[in-house]
Amino acid sequence: MHLFLQSNQARAVSTVIAAVAFLLTLSHSAVHARQPNIIFMIADDLGWADVPFHGGKVPTPNLNALLKSGMELQQHYVAPVCSPTRAGLLTGRYWSRFGVTTPTNQLALPMETVTLASVLRDAGYATCITGKWHLGSETRWGPNHFGFDHSYGSLAGGVTPWSHFYKKGIHSVTWHRNGELITEAGHVTDLVTDEAVQWIERQQKDQPFFLYVPFTAVHLPIRESANWLERVPHTVTGNVPRQYAACILHLDDSVGKIVQAVENIGQRENTLIVFTSDNGGSTAENNDTKYPDDQCPNGRLPGNNLPLRGKKGDLYEGGVRVPTIASWKNKITAGTQSATPVHIVDWMPTFCNLAKTNESQQTCKWDGVDLWTVLSGEEKLPARVLYSAGTHFRSQSLRDGDWKLIVFYNKHSQPERAELYNITKDPSEKTNLASVEPERLKNMREALKTVARNDRDSVATTQK
């Protein structure tokens, strides 16, 4: 009898344990069901007017379809060059906090940095980057050390399209998969896209995913195949403009393939997709700069930021205001636009809140804010300023409502001149109002000094 009772008790305990495990499984699945998949695609050096919805001459049917399905963020700001934008995206903090204001192959972020990828991974996400890292070219500084389960592409900057080398010197060998340097055949845009599509296809339905796709298109050097050149409209003439147009077509096709892969696994309605560029196009109006033949054959680089002023490397709108689309079926109203000024550092707070993580401004020292009220069309963001540091800290800008201040510094870090624009009335920044708005200029300069005080508070060890 004693053994019989023990047996019944054991069965009862086993039943309770099984029930608890089942409930935990249901709870785990329920949490995942509430977490959206996130895909963030970022072009390299794509100018404001390189896309047809801003007057560009090259057709982009897949970007157009994404735009039609979602919202255009008409005042989305990034850094004037690539590595800083990437640092801002992955930390939710201004790149200047890390002392990163130029393209870098040194360690950009301290190894202990809490990143967007690491936070999402801790929240149950599968995480992947396929494309250009450019936050430290050594494998010991690669994406797998900053929250990415799977990484592929260039550890350094933009690579040669077919051989995948980065310029010349110690950083030239950079193509990798999960920190192991590899050699592969194929065009860089195809390789990055195929890796993304295949990774999407491997994802489990009960686990959310975060996919970061930093393309190298349309960064120099450009070498497109005859297949893409044949598709360029006849209205685009000249070797260089046709190569550039083919690169845009190729990029657009890749966007379409990635979106289609999400459709194919039945996850489109639970996936937030964002497309943007890391900075403005490389050419400003009336720029006659000539480029070496090994980068851009036979002359001047195309790229169009008009009617915005300036180019890549500038804090003028043409350098930092870029085409941006956010799409999420049944969550973001299709075919809408927002003129609210937003910033690359806003995406980490937004994604973390959507994923229901425990991170906050207090724990991560975010400079950005949650954009969901903008994306959902509920309301505008509270009043705030947007700050940007230019290359080598030779310039700084502050956006406050309709107004934008740019301060330029000399080689001794002393203020050299200030320019003040009403961006709402003068998006092309043609009329400097600094001399006729002295009180506003004074107040904005003080506000800029305040927000800049935290610059370099998190510099990586190798940069101190």
N, C-alpha and C positions, 0 to 999 in steps of 0.2 A: 504493500500500500504506500509506504514511504517513497519508494522509487517512482510509483505511479504519479504521486503528487508533484515530485520534483520534475518529472517529464512534462506534466501539464503546465507547471510554472515556467519551465524553460520555453515551451511553445508560446505561452502568453507574452513573455518578454520578447521573444523573436518577432512576434506579430506587431508589438508596439514599436520596436526598432524599425521594422520594415515600413510601418505606416509613417513614422517620423521622416524616414529617408525619402519616402514618396512625396510627402508634403514639401520637404526641402527642395526636391527636384522640381516640383510644380512652381514653388516660389522662385527658384533660380531661373526657370524658363520664363516666368511672368516678368521678372526684372528685365531679362534680355529682350522680351517682346516690346517693352516700352522704350528701349534704347535704339535710336535710329542708326543705320549705317551712315558713314560719312566718307565722301570722296572729295578731295581737294586737288584740283588740277591747276597748275600754274605755268603759263607760258614764259619764255625767256626773251625779254626785250620787245615784246609785242606792243606796238604803238597805239595810241588812242584811236586814230583813224585808219588803222590797218584792217579794221573789220568793217563790213558793209553797213552795219547798223549805225556806224559813225561816219559814213561816207566813203569807205574804202572800195576799191575797184575789184577786189578778189572775192569771189563767192565763198561763203562759209555756211553751207546748208545745215551742218550739224550744230554749229554754234547758234545759228538762227533758230533751229528747232528747240535748243535748250533755252534760249531767250524767250521763245513763245510759251514755253511750259513753266516759266518761272518769273523772277524779278530781276531787273537790271538795277544795280547800285551805281547811280550816275556820278557819285562823288566818293569813290573808294580810293583811299590813299595808301601808298606803299613807300618804301625807301627809294632813293634815287638810283641805287645799284643793288646787285643781287644778294650777296651774303647777308647784308643787314635786313632785307625783307624776310629772308628765311629764318633769321634769328627772332624777328618779331612775331612771325606766325607761330613758331614752335614754343614760345615762352609767354606770349601775351604781354610782353614788356618791350619798351622801346629799345632798339638795337644799341643805342648809345649807352645804356646801362651796362652793357658788356664791353664797351669800348670798341664795338664793331661798326665802322662807318664806311669800309671799303671792301671789295672782294678779298677774301682771305683763304689761304690754304693752311694757316695755322689753326690751333684749337680755338674755336670761337666762343664756345660756351663752357663754363666750368663743368667738370665731369659729374658733379653731384646735382646739376640743374634738373629741376622738375620740368619736364616737357609735356607738350600736348600728347605725344605718343605714349609716354610713360604713364600719364594719368589715365588715359583711355585703356591702356593695357591692364592696369590695376583694377579698372572697373569692369573687366571681363571681355574687352575687345581684342580681336585679332588685329595686328597692326602691320602695315607694309609701306615701304617707300620704294618706288621704282623711278629712277631718273637722277637728277643732279643734286647732290648733297651740299657741297661747297661751304661746309662749316668745319673743315679740318680734313686734310687729304690723306692723313695716315690711317691705316686700318684700325689702330687703337683708338682713334677718335671718330670712328664711323657710326652710322645710324643705329647699329645693333646695341651700342653702348648708351643710347639715348631713347630707348623705349620701343624700338621697332623689332618685331619678331622676325621680319623678313626684309632684306634690303638688297638692292640691285641697281647698278648704273655707275655713274661717275662720282667718285669721292671728291674730286676737285671740281673745277668749273666746267664750262662748255667744252666739249671734245670735238675732234674731227669726226664728221658724220660716218665715215666708213671704217677708219682704223681705230677710232675711239681713244686717241691720245690727247692729252691736255697740253697745248703749247709745247715748250721744250724745257728740259731740266729735270730736277729731282721729283717734280710732281707729275711728270708726263704720263707715267703708267698708273692708271687710276680706275680702270674698269673692273668691277668686282661683283661678286654675289656673296652676301653675308660675310663680308670682310675678307674674302679670299680673292686675290687678284686673278682675273681670268682673261682669256682671249676668245673673242667670238666674231663671227662673220655677220654682216648685215648693216643696214642703215640704222643709226642711233634712234631715230623716231620709231621705227618699226620694232626694234628690240625693247625699248621702254614700254611701248604699247602692248606688245605680245606678253611681256612679263606681267603687266597689270591685268590683262584679260584672263590669263591662265590662273593667276592668283585668285581673282574673283570667282572663277569657276570651281575652285577647290574649297570655297568657304562653306561652313556648316550653317544650316538654316537656323539653328538655335543659338548661334553666337554672332553678336554684332561685329562689324569690322570698320576699321579706319584705313583708308587707302590714300596715300599722298603721292601725287604724280607730278613732280617738277620736271617738265620737258626741257630739252636743250633748244628746241625751236622757239624763236627764229634767230637765235644767237649766232654770231660768226664763229667759225667759218660755215658757209652754206654750200652744199653740193647735193643737188637733187637729181634723181635719175630721169631718163627720157620719159618714163611712164608718167611722172608728175608734170614735167615741162609741157607735155602734149596737152594737158588739161587746162593750162593757163589761158585765159581769154586773149584773143588776138589784139584786143585793145591795149594790152600791156606789152610794150615794146622795149627792146634793149636786153642784153644778156643778163645784167645784174638785176634789173627789176623783174625779169621773168623767173630768175632763180629764187628771188625773194618771194614772189607770188606762189611759186610751186611749193616753197617751204610752208607757207600759210595754208595752202590746200592740204598738204600732208598732215599738218598739225590738226586741222579741222577733221580730217578723216579719222585720226586717232581718237579725238574726243567722241566721235560717233561710235566707234568700236567699243570704247569703255562703257558708254551709256547703254549700248545694246547688250553688253555682257551682263549688266545688272538686270536688264529686262529679261534676259534668257534664264536667269536663276530665280525669277519671280520676286525680286526684291526692290523694284523701282519705287513702289509706294512707301517703302520704309527706308528710303535712302535720300539723304540730303546731298546734293551735288553742287559744288562751287567751282567756277572757273574764273581765273584772273591772270594778271601778268605781274612779274616781279619788279618791273620799273617801266618807264616809258621807252619809246623807240629811240634808236641811236642817232637819229638825224633831226635837226631843227630846221625851220624855214631858213632858206638862203645859206645853208651850211654847205660849203664847197670842199669839205674835208675829203682827201683821197685815202683809200685804204690799200694795203699791200695786196698784190695779186693772189697770194696764197690764202688770204682771208676772204676777199671779195673781188673776183676777177673784173678787171677793166674799169675800176673807178669807184664812184661814189656809192655809199651804202644807201639803199632805200629805207623806208620807214616813215611813218607819217603820224605826227601828233596834232596836226592842225584841227581846229583853230587854237589849240592851246599853245602857250609859249614854252620854248625850251625843249630839252631832250634828256635822255639818260644821263645821270650825273648831276642834273640840276634840281633845285628845290622849286623851280617854277612848275606850274601845273603839268606841262608836257613831260616832265621827268618823273612825276609822282602820282598822277591821276590816271588810272588805267581801266580798260574795259573789264567789267565784272558782272557775273551772272550767278544767281543762287536759285536752284530748282529743287522742289520737293512736292510731289504730286499730292494734292488735296490738303497740303499744309501751307504752302506759299501760293498765293493767288496767281494763276497763269496770266502772262502778258502785262504785268505791272511794272512800275518804276518807282524808285525812291531817290529823292534828291537830298536826303539826309547825309551829311558828311560822316563817313565811317573810316576805320583804319584797320590795317592788317593785324594789329595787336588785339582787335576785338574778337577774332575768331576763336582763340583758345577759351576765353570765358563763355562764349556762346556754345561751343561744342561741349564743354564740360557741364554746363547747366542742362543741355538737352540730354546728355548721357547720365545725368543724375549722379555725378561724382561728388566727393566731399570737399573739393578744392574751392578756394575763395580768394578774394583780393588780399585778405589778410595772410593767407598761407603762401600765396604765390607772388605777392606784390605786383599784381597785374596793373598795367597802365590802361588796358582795354576794358570794355564793358560788354555785357550780353546784348547782342543785336536782335534778339528774337522779337522784340516789340516792333522793330523795323521790318523784319522779314515777314512777320505775320500780318502786317498792316494795321496793327492795333493802335499804335501811337508813336510819336517821335521820341527820341532819346532825351533825357534831361540835359540841360545846358552844360557844356564842357568845352575844354580846349583840346586841340590835337597838336602834338609836338613832333618835330622831326629834326634830326641832326644830319647835316650834309657830309660829304666825303671829307675825311681828315679833320672834321669839326671846323672847316673853313666857312661854314654857313649854318644857320639854324632857322627854322620857321615855326610859326604858331598860327593855327587856324582857330578863330573864335567867332562863331556865328557866321555872318557874311564877310568877315574881315580876315585878311591874311597878312602877317608880318614876316619878312625875310630879313635877317641881319647877316651881313657879310663881315668876315674877319680877315685881318692881314696875317702875314707869316709869324707875327709875334702874338697872335691870338687877341689882338685888340680890335674892337669894333671899327670897321672902315666905313660902312654906310648901311642905311636901313631903307627898306622899300615896303610900302603899305598899299594894299589893294583891296577893293571891294569885289570879292570874287563873284558874288551873285550878279552884280551889274557889269562886271568886267572880267569874265573868266579867262580872257586872253592876256590879262595882266599888262595892259598897254599904258595905263595911267597911274603913275606912282603918286599917292596922296599923302605921303609922309609930311610934306611941308604945309599942307592945308588942314591936317588933322593932328596937331601937336599933342593935344591931351590924350587922344586915343593912342597915338604912337607911344607916349610915355607909359600909359597903363599896360599896353601890350608888351612892351619891353620888360616891364617889371614882372608880368605874368610869365614871360618866357624864362626869365632868370629863375623864377620859383620852380617851374617844372623841370628845368635842366639841372637842378641841384643834385639829383640822384644819378646823374651820368657817371659811368665808370664805377658804380657801387658793386658790380658783380663781374669784374674782369677775370678771365680765365688765367690760371697760374702762369702759363707760357707767355702771356702778354703783359704781366705786371712788371 
